[in-house]
Amino acid sequence: MTSKVREKGEQVRSFILANIESHNGDIAALVANKFGITRQAVNKHLVRLREQGTIVKEGSARSPVYKMVPMVAKTFVYHLTPTLQEDVVWSSAIKEAVLPLPDNVLNIWHHGFTEMFNNAIDHSGGTEILVTVKKNALSTEIMIADNGIGIFKKIQTEFDLLDERHAIFELAKGKLTTDPRNHSGEGIFFTSRMFDTFEILSGGLYFGHERGKPEDWLLERSKADNGTSVFMQLNNHTSRTTKKVFDEYTEGDDYGFDKTVVPVNLAKYGMDELISRSQAKRLLARVELFKKVIFDFKNVEQIGQAFADQIFRVFANDHPEIILQPINTSEAVREMISRAQAHRSAEEG
């Protein structure tokens, strides 16, 4: 009985930590309703968390404001020299800064940090890398920032793309690298899927992926900064593993990276609708590298006949071995896709 009470208490405190900063004004009511306990019982848990040094209470007794207490807040600066190595930086400084963590969580950080730090070493063309590590009782955050050319600008230049937005679109698909001899192009794709939040700020563009949301998102800023900043955040007690994430994008038994999710909305520019074959061809760039392509149409209300035809008839005819799966389609989008597929079936018949 005592162990069950202790387990429920841990569940209550974990829920408080996960919601306290976003529900500062009503955390007691939220927790009481969630677990069917009194506000007085919730307050006992809040007091315990304060005594543990996990949270602090500010404001008045009538209007308290709770904040998570940082357990770690460290900054590291590295000069980009020929001898700088990401595994040495990890083992000599970053690993100690994030410990203690469960093995599966530590493995994710090991993978994500070394991949992103290596990108800054090999591709940034800068002179310095800044790393910040922040950890509280709930989660850990790491930012890696360089003062180089900027990742989106470099990809745009290397691949002669339309603009930097197109570079983000290609990154979202995976298997993209400016140095195929030394890199597989899988680093950013898989790293972005391992963390709860993954963001890249470079130039005037802001690219992000949130775990549990298959679509990537993009924001534009009026002020463009030099270099690239990568931000990663992960719950300290997630059950996720690196293997689970790799397996999500594997089709069949060969364990290759052969499935991708294409966020169709990123193919739009401004208020332009997705109408033309040229837009579809940009969407389809490099998807022949995969065995299964999932087109996520979230936030796309309609598409043109030519756009749908280029993907679901022309490309499908040219690559019958590739599975093309549309998801999150509106009724208007489904109609256009169905029309293209019907034409393809008629041709085959």
Order of alpha helices (4+ residues) and beta strands (2+ residues): alpha-alpha-alpha-beta-beta-beta-alpha-alpha-alpha-beta-beta-alpha-alpha-alpha-beta-beta-alpha-beta-alpha-beta-alpha-beta-alpha
